[in-house]
Amino acid sequence: MTEVKEHAGLRYINPEDVETQEFEWGTLKWMSEPRVTNAEKFSMGIVILHPGKGHDRHNHPDEEEVLYVISGEGEQTVNDGAPTKITAGMCVHIPTGAFHSTVNTGWEPLKLMAIYSPHGPEAVLRADPNCKVLAPGILPGT
């Protein structure tokens, strides 16, 4: 296993190489962010939402976001739009500052790729008092 150090500048990243951010709603693994790849203009992470769980309506005042649904199904809202069903293969664009929410409406985990430009939300989440940071290689729930 590769030890990840701040500004490591990794180019090939395995999930076990990066920390896991654990919340009551699920987990996040930031595969590319300044602390891992020296990314300058974006961050990218894998999000897993537990069945029936999700993110309350919130926004990122300075970041644009793209969500790509890897597996599972859920419901997404952007701004004041109607909730929209999301399934594997779909992409959601969330403009800078737009209020949005995501909920897993299925029976299995909802797995998403989240990209932020510029980076920043990963550090905000890491500092959240509800976030348990697990060192690289440590499995959630252990």
DSSP file (Angstrom, degrees, kcal/mol; ACC not computed):
  #  RESIDUE AA STRUCTURE BP1 BP2  ACC     N-H-->O    O-->H-N    N-H-->O    O-->H-N    TCO  KAPPA ALPHA  PHI   PSI    X-CA   Y-CA   Z-CA
    1    1 A M              0   0    0      0, 0.0     2,-0.4     0, 0.0    16,-0.1   0.000 360.0 360.0 360.0 137.4    0.0    0.0    0.0
    2    2 A T        -     0   0    0     12,-0.0     2,-0.5     1,-0.0    12,-0.1  -0.673 360.0-128.5 -82.6 131.0    1.3    3.5   -0.9
    3    3 A E        -     0   0    0     -2,-0.4     2,-0.6     5,-0.0    14,-0.1  -0.698  21.1-141.6 -80.2 126.7    1.5    5.9    2.0
    4    4 A V        -     0   0    0     -2,-0.5     2,-0.3    13,-0.3    32,-0.1  -0.796  23.0-179.1 -92.8 123.7   -0.3    9.1    1.1
    5    5 A K    >   -     0   0    0     -2,-0.6     3,-1.5    31,-0.2     4,-0.2  -0.848  43.1 -79.6-116.4 156.0    1.4   12.3    2.3
    6    6 A E  T 3  S+     0   0    0     -2,-0.3    29,-0.2     1,-0.3    30,-0.1  -0.306 120.2   8.2 -54.9 134.5    0.3   15.8    1.9
    7    7 A H  T 3  S+     0   0    0     27,-0.3    -1,-0.3     1,-0.1    29,-0.2   0.858  82.5 154.2  58.9  39.5    1.2   17.0   -1.7
    8    8 A A    <   -     0   0    0     -3,-1.5    29,-0.2    27,-1.1    28,-0.1   0.807  41.4-145.7 -67.4 -30.2    2.3   13.4   -2.6
    9    9 A G        -     0   0    0     25,-0.3    28,-0.3    27,-0.2    27,-0.1   0.833  27.6-179.8  68.9  31.9    1.6   14.0   -6.3
   10   10 A L        -     0   0    0     26,-2.4    -1,-0.1     1,-0.1     3,-0.1  -0.297  19.5-171.3 -63.4 150.7    0.4   10.5   -6.9
   11   11 A R  S    S+     0   0    0      1,-0.3     2,-0.5     0, 0.0    -1,-0.1   0.637  75.9  44.1-114.3 -26.7   -0.6    9.7  -10.5
   12   12 A Y  S    S-     0   0    0      2,-0.0     2,-0.5     0, 0.0    -1,-0.3  -0.971  75.3-172.5-124.1 113.9   -2.1    6.2  -10.0
   13   13 A I        -     0   0    0     -2,-0.5    18,-0.0    -3,-0.1    24,-0.0  -0.922  11.9-163.3-119.2 126.7   -4.4    6.0   -7.0
   14   14 A N    >   -     0   0    0     -2,-0.5     3,-2.2     1,-0.1     4,-0.4  -0.767  34.5-114.9 -97.4 150.0   -6.0    2.9   -5.5
   15   15 A P  G >  S+     0   0    0      0, 0.0     3,-1.3     0, 0.0   122,-0.3   0.853 116.7  57.5 -54.3 -35.9   -8.9    3.3   -3.0
   16   16 A E  G 3  S+     0   0    0      1,-0.2   122,-0.1   120,-0.1     4,-0.1   0.595  95.5  67.6 -72.5  -7.7   -6.8    1.8   -0.2
   17   17 A D  G <  S+     0   0    0     -3,-2.2     2,-0.3   119,-0.1   -13,-0.3   0.633  97.6  58.6 -82.8 -14.8   -4.2    4.5   -0.8
   18   18 A V  S <  S-     0   0    0     -3,-1.3   119,-0.5    -4,-0.4    13,-0.1  -0.819  88.6-100.2-120.8 155.9   -6.5    7.4    0.4
   19   19 A E        -     0   0    0     -2,-0.3     2,-0.5   117,-0.2    11,-0.4  -0.171  31.6-130.7 -63.2 162.4   -8.4    8.1    3.6
   20   20 A T  E     -A  134   0A   0    114,-2.1   114,-3.2     9,-0.1     2,-0.7  -0.978   6.9-148.3-116.3 131.0  -12.1    7.4    4.0
   21   21 A Q  E     -AB 133  28A   0      7,-2.9     7,-2.1    -2,-0.5     2,-0.5  -0.899  21.1-161.3 -96.1 119.1  -14.4   10.1    5.3
   22   22 A E  E     +AB 132  27A   0    110,-2.9   110,-2.6    -2,-0.7     2,-0.3  -0.887  16.1 167.2-110.1 130.9  -17.2    8.3    7.1
   23   23 A F  E >   - B   0  26A   0      3,-3.2     3,-0.7    -2,-0.5   108,-0.1  -0.805  51.1-102.2-129.0 170.0  -20.6    9.8    7.9
   24   24 A E  T 3  S+     0   0    0     -2,-0.3     3,-0.1     1,-0.2    26,-0.0   0.787 123.4  50.3 -65.2 -25.0  -23.9    8.4    9.2
   25   25 A W  T 3  S-     0   0    0      1,-0.2    25,-2.7    24,-0.1     2,-0.3   0.623 125.9 -74.3 -87.8 -14.9  -25.2    8.7    5.6
   26   26 A G  E <   -BC  23  49A   0     -3,-0.7    -3,-3.2    23,-0.2     2,-0.3  -0.997  55.8 -62.1 155.8-154.6  -22.3    6.9    3.9
   27   27 A T  E     -BC  22  48A   0     21,-1.8    21,-2.7    -2,-0.3     2,-0.4  -0.897  24.6-156.6-134.8 160.8  -18.6    7.3    2.9
   28   28 A L  E     -BC  21  47A   0     -7,-2.1    -7,-2.9    -2,-0.3     2,-0.4  -0.996   1.8-169.3-135.4 139.5  -16.4    9.4    0.7
   29   29 A K  E     - C   0  46A   0     17,-2.0    17,-2.5    -2,-0.4     2,-1.1  -0.963  16.0-148.3-128.3 114.6  -13.0    8.6   -0.8
   30   30 A W  E     + C   0  45A   0     -2,-0.4    15,-0.3   -11,-0.4     3,-0.2  -0.717  19.4 176.9 -86.0 102.2  -11.2   11.6   -2.4
   31   31 A M  E    S+     0   0A   0     13,-1.1     2,-0.4    -2,-1.1    14,-0.2   0.739  72.1  25.7 -80.1 -25.3   -9.2   10.0   -5.2
   32   32 A S  E    S+ C   0  44A   0     12,-2.1    12,-2.8    -3,-0.1    -1,-0.3  -0.930  77.8 121.2-144.0 118.6   -7.8   13.3   -6.5
   33   33 A E  S >>>S-     0   0    0     -2,-0.4     4,-2.6    10,-0.2     3,-1.5  -0.923  75.2 -82.9-159.7 170.4   -7.4   16.4   -4.5
   34   34 A P  H 3>5S+     0   0    0      0, 0.0     4,-0.9     0, 0.0   -25,-0.3   0.860 126.4  53.6 -53.6 -38.1   -4.5   18.7   -3.6
   35   35 A R  H 345S+     0   0    0    -29,-0.2   -27,-1.1   -28,-0.1   -30,-0.1   0.709 121.2  29.8 -71.1 -18.9   -3.4   16.4   -0.7
   36   36 A V  H <45S+     0   0    0     -3,-1.5   -26,-2.4   -29,-0.2   -27,-0.2   0.845 139.5   8.6-105.5 -52.1   -3.3   13.3   -2.9
   37   37 A T  H  <5S-     0   0    0     -4,-2.6    -2,-0.1   -28,-0.3     3,-0.1   0.398  92.3-113.1-115.1   1.0   -2.4   14.3   -6.5
   38   38 A N     << -     0   0    0     -5,-0.9    -3,-0.1    -4,-0.9    -6,-0.0   0.731  50.0-177.2  65.9  22.7   -1.5   18.0   -6.2
   39   39 A A        -     0   0    0     -6,-0.8    -1,-0.2     1,-0.1    -3,-0.1  -0.265  12.4-169.2 -53.0 135.4   -4.6   18.8   -8.2
   40   40 A E  S    S+     0   0    0     -3,-0.1    -1,-0.1    -7,-0.1    79,-0.1   0.738  74.7  23.2-101.2 -27.9   -4.8   22.5   -8.8
   41   41 A K  S    S+     0   0    0     77,-0.1     2,-0.3     1,-0.1    -2,-0.1   0.396 118.8  20.5-127.1   2.5   -8.3   23.2  -10.2
   42   42 A F        -     0   0    0     76,-0.2     2,-0.3    75,-0.2    75,-0.2  -0.976  52.1-143.4-159.1 167.7  -10.6   20.3   -9.1
   43   43 A S  E     - D   0 116A   0     73,-2.0    73,-2.5    -2,-0.3     2,-0.4  -0.973  14.0-163.9-134.8 153.7  -11.2   17.4   -6.7
   44   44 A M  E     +CD  32 115A   0    -12,-2.8   -12,-2.1    -2,-0.3   -13,-1.1  -0.994  14.0 166.6-141.1 130.9  -12.8   14.0   -7.5
   45   45 A G  E     -CD  30 114A   0     69,-2.6    69,-3.0    -2,-0.4     2,-0.5  -0.940  34.6-119.9-140.7 163.5  -14.2   11.5   -5.0
   46   46 A I  E     -CD  29 113A   0    -17,-2.5   -17,-2.0    -2,-0.3     2,-0.4  -0.922  30.4-162.9-104.6 126.4  -16.3    8.4   -4.8
   47   47 A V  E     -CD  28 112A   0     65,-3.0    65,-2.8    -2,-0.5     2,-0.5  -0.908   7.8-167.3-112.4 134.0  -19.4    8.8   -2.7
   48   48 A I  E     -CD  27 111A   0    -21,-2.7   -21,-1.8    -2,-0.4     2,-0.5  -0.978   5.9-165.0-122.1 118.5  -21.4    5.9   -1.3
   49   49 A L  E     -CD  26 110A   0     61,-2.7    61,-2.4    -2,-0.5   -23,-0.2  -0.886  19.9-127.6-102.3 129.0  -24.9    6.7    0.1
   50   50 A H    >   -     0   0    0    -25,-2.7     3,-2.3    -2,-0.5    54,-0.4  -0.348  44.8 -77.8 -67.9 153.2  -26.6    4.1    2.3
   51   51 A P  T 3  S+     0   0    0      0, 0.0    -1,-0.1     0, 0.0    54,-0.1  -0.272 119.9  11.6 -52.7 132.9  -30.1    3.1    1.3
   52   52 A G  T 3  S+     0   0    0     52,-1.5     2,-0.2    54,-0.3    53,-0.1   0.407 110.9 104.1  79.3  -2.3  -32.6    5.7    2.5
   53   53 A K    <   +     0   0    0     -3,-2.3    51,-3.1   -28,-0.2     2,-0.3  -0.618  38.1 136.7-108.3 167.5  -29.8    8.2    3.3
   54   54 A G  E     -G  103   0B   0     49,-0.3     2,-0.5    -2,-0.2    49,-0.2  -0.978  50.4 -63.1-179.3-168.8  -28.6   11.3    1.5
   55   55 A H  E     -G  102   0B   0     47,-2.7    47,-1.1    -2,-0.3     3,-0.1  -0.901  46.3-127.7-105.0 125.6  -27.4   14.8    1.6
   56   56 A D  E     -     0   0B   0     -2,-0.5    44,-0.2     1,-0.2    46,-0.1  -0.219  50.1 -68.8 -62.8 162.0  -29.8   17.5    2.8
   57   57 A R  E    S+     0   0B   0     44,-0.1     2,-0.3    42,-0.1    44,-0.2  -0.331  78.5 139.3 -55.6 126.3  -30.4   20.6    0.6
   58   58 A H  E     -G  100   0B   0     42,-2.1    42,-2.5    -3,-0.1     2,-0.3  -0.920  34.6-141.1-156.4 175.7  -27.1   22.6    0.5
   59   59 A N        -     0   0    0     -2,-0.3    40,-0.2    40,-0.2    37,-0.1  -0.947  14.7-134.6-143.6 168.5  -24.9   24.5   -1.9
   60   60 A H    >   -     0   0    0     38,-0.4    37,-2.0    -2,-0.3     3,-1.0  -0.916  19.6-162.0-123.0  98.9  -21.3   25.2   -2.7
   61   61 A P  T 3  S+     0   0    0      0, 0.0    -1,-0.1     0, 0.0    35,-0.0   0.745  87.4  28.2 -58.0 -26.4  -21.1   29.0   -3.2
   62   62 A D  T 3  S+     0   0    0     34,-0.1     2,-0.4    -3,-0.1    34,-0.1   0.398 109.2  75.9-117.6   2.3  -17.8   28.9   -5.0
   63   63 A E    <   -     0   0    0     -3,-1.0    34,-0.8    32,-0.1     2,-0.3  -0.922  59.5-145.5-124.7 143.6  -17.7   25.5   -6.7
   64   64 A E  E     -E  117   0A   0     53,-2.8    53,-2.2    -2,-0.4     2,-0.4  -0.760  27.4-156.3 -92.6 147.6  -19.3   23.9   -9.7
   65   65 A E  E     -EF 116  94A   0     29,-2.6    29,-3.3    -2,-0.3     2,-0.4  -0.973  16.5-168.2-133.5 144.1  -20.2   20.2   -9.2
   66   66 A V  E     -EF 115  93A   0     49,-2.2    49,-2.6    -2,-0.4     2,-0.4  -1.000   8.4-164.4-126.9 131.7  -20.7   17.2  -11.5
   67   67 A L  E     -EF 114  92A   0     25,-2.7    25,-3.1    -2,-0.4     2,-0.5  -0.964   1.2-167.8-114.0 132.7  -22.1   13.9  -10.2
   68   68 A Y  E     -EF 113  91A   0     45,-2.5    45,-2.7    -2,-0.4     2,-0.7  -0.988  20.2-134.2-118.4 125.9  -21.9   10.7  -12.2
   69   69 A V  E     +E  112   0A   0     21,-2.8    20,-3.0    -2,-0.5    43,-0.2  -0.695  25.9 175.3 -84.3 116.3  -24.0    7.8  -11.1
   70   70 A I  E     -     0   0A   0     41,-2.7     2,-0.3    -2,-0.7    42,-0.2   0.894  65.2 -18.2 -85.4 -46.2  -21.9    4.6  -11.0
   71   71 A S  E    S+E  111   0A   0     40,-1.6    40,-2.3    17,-0.1    -1,-0.3  -0.987 101.1  35.9-158.6 161.3  -24.5    2.3   -9.5
   72   72 A G  S    S-     0   0    0     -2,-0.3    16,-0.8    38,-0.2     2,-0.3  -0.385  72.7 -92.3  89.6-170.9  -27.8    2.2   -7.6
   73   73 A E  E     +H   87   0B   0     35,-0.3    33,-1.1    14,-0.2    32,-0.9  -0.989  44.0 148.7-145.9 153.8  -30.7    4.7   -7.8
   74   74 A G  E     -HI  86 104B   0     12,-2.4    12,-2.4    -2,-0.3     2,-0.4  -0.855  40.9 -92.7-160.2-166.1  -31.7    7.8   -6.2
   75   75 A E  E     -HI  85 103B   0     28,-2.5    28,-2.1    -2,-0.3     2,-0.4  -0.999  32.5-168.6-132.3 130.3  -33.4   11.2   -6.3
   76   76 A Q  E     -HI  84 102B   0      8,-2.8     8,-2.9    -2,-0.4     2,-0.4  -0.948   4.6-170.0-122.0 136.8  -31.7   14.4   -7.2
   77   77 A T  E     - I   0 101B   0     24,-2.2    24,-1.6    -2,-0.4     2,-0.4  -0.970   1.4-168.8-121.3 145.8  -32.9   18.0   -6.9
   78   78 A V  E >   - I   0 100B   0     -2,-0.4     3,-2.0     4,-0.2    22,-0.2  -0.996  62.7 -36.4-133.6 127.4  -31.1   21.0   -8.3
   79   79 A N  T 3  S-     0   0    0     20,-4.2    22,-0.0    -2,-0.4    15,-0.0  -0.364 121.5 -30.8  55.1-133.2  -32.2   24.5   -7.3
   80   80 A D  T 3  S+     0   0    0     -3,-0.1    -1,-0.3    -2,-0.0    20,-0.1   0.157 104.2 128.5-100.3  19.2  -36.0   24.6   -7.0
   81   81 A G    <   -     0   0    0     -3,-2.0     3,-0.1     1,-0.1    -2,-0.0  -0.197  68.4 -88.3 -71.1 165.5  -36.6   21.9   -9.6
   82   82 A A        -     0   0    0      1,-0.1    -4,-0.2    -5,-0.1    -1,-0.1  -0.403  53.9 -90.0 -68.9 147.9  -38.6   18.8   -9.1
   83   83 A P        -     0   0    0      0, 0.0     2,-0.4     0, 0.0    -6,-0.2  -0.389  48.0-154.7 -57.6 136.1  -36.9   15.7   -7.7
   84   84 A T  E     -H   76   0B   0     -8,-2.9    -8,-2.8    -3,-0.1     2,-0.2  -0.958  15.2-118.1-121.0 133.0  -35.5   13.7  -10.6
   85   85 A K  E     -H   75   0B   0     -2,-0.4     2,-0.4   -10,-0.2   -10,-0.2  -0.491  31.0-162.8 -67.4 133.7  -34.8    9.9  -10.6
   86   86 A I  E     +H   74   0B   0    -12,-2.4   -12,-2.4    -2,-0.2     2,-0.3  -0.963  12.5 171.9-121.0 140.3  -31.1    9.2  -11.1
   87   87 A T  E >   -H   73   0B   0     -2,-0.4     3,-2.1   -14,-0.2   -18,-0.3  -0.873  45.3 -54.4-139.1 169.7  -29.7    5.8  -12.2
   88   88 A A  T 3  S+     0   0    0    -16,-0.8   -18,-0.2    -2,-0.3     3,-0.1  -0.134 121.1  25.8 -49.0 134.5  -26.4    4.3  -13.3
   89   89 A G  T 3  S+     0   0    0    -20,-3.0    -1,-0.3     1,-0.3     2,-0.2   0.216  92.4 122.0  95.6 -13.0  -24.9    6.0  -16.2
   90   90 A M    <   -     0   0    0     -3,-2.1   -21,-2.8   -21,-0.1     2,-0.4  -0.514  47.3-152.2 -84.4 152.4  -26.5    9.4  -15.6
   91   91 A C  E     -F   68   0A   0    -23,-0.2     2,-0.4    -2,-0.2   -23,-0.2  -0.965   4.3-160.6-121.5 139.0  -24.6   12.6  -15.1
   92   92 A V  E     -F   67   0A   0    -25,-3.1   -25,-2.7    -2,-0.4     2,-0.5  -0.986   4.3-155.5-122.2 126.6  -25.9   15.6  -13.1
   93   93 A H  E     -F   66   0A   0     -2,-0.4   -27,-0.2   -27,-0.2    -2,-0.0  -0.896   7.1-169.2-101.4 127.9  -24.5   19.1  -13.5
   94   94 A I  E     -F   65   0A   0    -29,-3.3   -29,-2.6    -2,-0.5     3,-0.1  -0.943  19.0-136.7-118.4 108.6  -24.8   21.4  -10.5
   95   95 A P    >   -     0   0    0      0, 0.0     3,-2.2     0, 0.0   -32,-0.1  -0.140  40.2 -73.7 -62.1 158.2  -23.9   25.0  -11.3
   96   96 A T  T 3  S+     0   0    0      1,-0.3   -32,-0.2   -34,-0.1     3,-0.1  -0.278 119.3   5.3 -51.2 127.3  -21.9   27.1   -8.9
   97   97 A G  T 3  S+     0   0    0    -37,-2.0    -1,-0.3   -34,-0.8     2,-0.2   0.356  91.7 143.6  80.1  -5.7  -23.9   28.1   -5.9
   98   98 A A    <   -     0   0    0     -3,-2.2   -38,-0.4   -38,-0.2     2,-0.3  -0.457  51.8-123.2 -71.2 136.3  -27.0   26.0   -6.9
   99   99 A F        +     0   0    0     -2,-0.2   -20,-4.2   -40,-0.2     2,-0.3  -0.589  44.3 161.4 -76.2 140.7  -28.9   24.4   -4.0
  100  100 A H  E     -GI  58  78B   0    -42,-2.5   -42,-2.1    -2,-0.3     2,-0.3  -0.978  24.3-163.3-156.0 161.9  -29.1   20.6   -4.4
  101  101 A S  E     - I   0  77B   0    -24,-1.6   -24,-2.2    -2,-0.3     2,-0.4  -0.985   5.0-157.9-149.0 155.0  -29.8   17.4   -2.6
  102  102 A T  E     -GI  55  76B   0    -47,-1.1   -47,-2.7    -2,-0.3     2,-0.4  -1.000  10.9-178.9-136.1 133.2  -29.2   13.7   -3.2
  103  103 A V  E     -GI  54  75B   0    -28,-2.1   -28,-2.5    -2,-0.4     2,-0.7  -0.999  27.8-129.1-134.4 136.0  -31.1   10.8   -1.6
  104  104 A N  E     + I   0  74B   0    -51,-3.1   -52,-1.5    -2,-0.4   -30,-0.3  -0.758  28.3 174.3 -80.9 114.8  -30.6    7.0   -2.1
  105  105 A T        +     0   0    0    -32,-0.9   -31,-0.2    -2,-0.7    -1,-0.1   0.368  51.2  85.2-102.2   2.5  -34.1    5.7   -2.9
  106  106 A G  S    S-     0   0    0    -33,-1.1   -54,-0.3     2,-0.3     4,-0.1  -0.291  84.5-114.0 -98.0-176.7  -33.0    2.2   -3.7
  107  107 A W  S    S+     0   0    0    -56,-0.1    -1,-0.1    -2,-0.1     3,-0.1   0.555  96.4  54.9 -93.7 -11.5  -32.3   -0.9   -1.6
  108  108 A E  S    S-     0   0    0      1,-0.1   -35,-0.3   -58,-0.1    -2,-0.3  -0.734 103.5 -71.9-117.0 167.5  -28.6   -1.0   -2.4
  109  109 A P        -     0   0    0      0, 0.0     2,-0.6     0, 0.0   -59,-0.2  -0.252  41.0-132.6 -57.8 145.3  -25.8    1.6   -1.9
  110  110 A L  E     -D   49   0A   0    -61,-2.4   -61,-2.7   -38,-0.2     2,-0.5  -0.914  23.6-160.8 -99.1 117.8  -25.9    4.5   -4.4
  111  111 A K  E     +DE  48  71A   0    -40,-2.3   -41,-2.7    -2,-0.6   -40,-1.6  -0.898  14.7 173.6-109.1 124.0  -22.4    5.0   -5.7
  112  112 A L  E     -DE  47  69A   0    -65,-2.8   -65,-3.0    -2,-0.5     2,-0.5  -0.905  30.7-137.6-127.0 151.3  -21.5    8.3   -7.3
  113  113 A M  E     -DE  46  68A   0    -45,-2.7   -45,-2.5    -2,-0.3     2,-0.5  -0.962  26.9-162.7-102.0 127.7  -18.4   10.0   -8.6
  114  114 A A  E     -DE  45  67A   0    -69,-3.0   -69,-2.6    -2,-0.5     2,-0.4  -0.947   7.7-172.9-115.3 130.2  -18.3   13.7   -7.5
  115  115 A I  E     -DE  44  66A   0    -49,-2.6   -49,-2.2    -2,-0.5     2,-0.4  -0.986   2.5-169.3-123.3 130.0  -16.2   16.3   -9.2
  116  116 A Y  E     -DE  43  65A   0    -73,-2.5   -73,-2.0    -2,-0.4   -51,-0.2  -0.946  14.4-135.6-118.3 139.2  -15.8   19.8   -7.8
  117  117 A S  E    S+ E   0  64A   0    -53,-2.2   -53,-2.8    -2,-0.4   -75,-0.2  -0.961  92.7  20.7-139.1 122.2  -14.1   22.8   -9.6
  118  118 A P  S    S-     0   0    0      0, 0.0   -76,-0.2     0, 0.0    -1,-0.2   0.683 103.3-117.6 -71.5 172.0  -12.3   24.4   -8.0
  119  119 A H  S    S+     0   0    0    -77,-0.2    -2,-0.1     1,-0.2   -86,-0.1  -0.178  70.4 104.2 -65.5 168.0  -11.5   21.9   -5.2
  120  120 A G    >>  +     0   0    0     -4,-0.1     4,-1.6    -3,-0.0     3,-0.9  -0.101  53.4  83.4 150.4 -44.8  -12.5   22.8   -1.6
  121  121 A P  H 3> S+     0   0    0      0, 0.0     4,-2.8     0, 0.0     5,-0.2   0.819  87.1  63.8 -59.1 -29.0  -15.5   20.9   -0.4
  122  122 A E  H 3> S+     0   0    0      1,-0.2     4,-2.0     2,-0.2     5,-0.1   0.891 104.6  45.6 -62.4 -37.7  -13.3   17.9    0.5
  123  123 A A  H <> S+     0   0    0     -3,-0.9     4,-1.6     2,-0.2    -1,-0.2   0.875 111.5  52.3 -71.4 -37.5  -11.5   20.0    3.1
  124  124 A V  H  X S+     0   0    0     -4,-1.6     4,-0.6     2,-0.2    -2,-0.2   0.930 112.0  46.0 -62.9 -45.3  -14.9   21.4    4.4
  125  125 A L  H >< S+     0   0    0     -4,-2.8     3,-1.1     1,-0.2    -2,-0.2   0.897 108.2  56.2 -64.9 -40.6  -16.2   17.8    4.8
  126  126 A R  H 3< S+     0   0    0     -4,-2.0    -1,-0.2     1,-0.3    -2,-0.2   0.851 109.2  47.7 -58.9 -34.9  -13.0   16.6    6.5
  127  127 A A  H 3< S+     0   0    0     -4,-1.6    -1,-0.3    -3,-0.2    -2,-0.2   0.551  83.9 116.5 -84.9  -8.4  -13.5   19.4    9.1
  128  128 A D    X<  -     0   0    0     -3,-1.1     3,-2.1    -4,-0.6    -3,-0.0  -0.399  69.0-134.9 -61.8 131.2  -17.1   18.6    9.7
  129  129 A P  T 3  S+     0   0    0      0, 0.0    -1,-0.2     0, 0.0    -4,-0.0   0.714 105.5  58.6 -62.8 -18.5  -17.6   17.4   13.3
  130  130 A N  T 3  S+     0   0    0     -5,-0.1     2,-0.5     2,-0.0  -106,-0.2   0.416  87.6  99.2 -87.5   1.6  -19.8   14.5   12.0
  131  131 A C    <   -     0   0    0     -3,-2.1     2,-0.6    -6,-0.1  -108,-0.2  -0.784  55.9-162.9 -95.3 127.1  -17.0   13.2    9.9
  132  132 A K  E     -A   22   0A   0   -110,-2.6  -110,-2.9    -2,-0.5     2,-0.6  -0.948  14.6-149.0-104.4 118.1  -14.9   10.3   11.1
  133  133 A V  E     -A   21   0A   0     -2,-0.6     2,-0.4  -112,-0.2  -112,-0.2  -0.789   9.3-161.0 -93.5 120.7  -11.6   10.2    9.1
  134  134 A L  E     -A   20   0A   0   -114,-3.2  -114,-2.1    -2,-0.6     3,-0.1  -0.853  22.2-116.1-100.8 133.7  -10.2    6.7    8.6
  135  135 A A    >   -     0   0    0     -2,-0.4     3,-2.3  -116,-0.2  -117,-0.1  -0.210  49.1 -74.3 -62.4 154.8   -6.6    6.3    7.6
  136  136 A P  T 3  S+     0   0    0      0, 0.0  -117,-0.2     0, 0.0    -1,-0.2  -0.228 121.8  21.8 -49.8 136.6   -5.7    4.8    4.3
  137  137 A G  T 3  S+     0   0    0   -119,-0.5     2,-0.5  -122,-0.3  -121,-0.1   0.251  92.6 118.8  88.8 -12.9   -6.3    1.1    4.3
  138  138 A I    <   -     0   0    0     -3,-2.3    -1,-0.3  -122,-0.1    -4,-0.1  -0.761  60.2-134.0 -89.6 129.8   -8.7    1.1    7.2
  139  139 A L    >   -     0   0    0     -2,-0.5     3,-1.4     1,-0.1    -4,-0.1  -0.578  25.8-101.0 -82.9 142.2  -12.2   -0.2    6.3
  140  140 A P  T 3  S+     0   0    0      0, 0.0    -1,-0.1     0, 0.0  -113,-0.0  -0.284 107.0  30.2 -57.1 145.4  -15.3    1.6    7.4
  141  141 A G  T 3         0   0    0     -3,-0.1    -2,-0.0     1,-0.0    -3,-0.0   0.479 360.0 360.0  83.9   3.1  -17.1    0.1   10.4
  142  142 A T    <         0   0    0     -3,-1.4    -3,-0.0     0, 0.0    -1,-0.0   0.432 360.0 360.0-103.3 360.0  -13.8   -1.2   12.0
